[in-house]
Amino acid sequence: MKNVFAFDFSNIKGDFFGGITAGIVALPLALAFGEQTELGAIAGLYGAIAIGVFAALFGGTP
């Protein structure tokens, strides 16, 4: 079984720029979803932060 906590630093540059790009795209989308559901923009930001945490924990490059 593969160790899920092992990190390969050879992909760090791509992971970093991919994360920045995803954040730039996700921020306005999260604000819009929060406003559309009438819960407010802050609810959309909380959702984006939660998704970011889950993606960081369970995602990544192979």
Secondary structure, DSSP 8 states (H G I E B T S, - for coil): ---TT---GGGHHHHHHHHHHHHHHHHHHHHHHHHHTTS-HHHHHHHHHHHHHHHHHH----
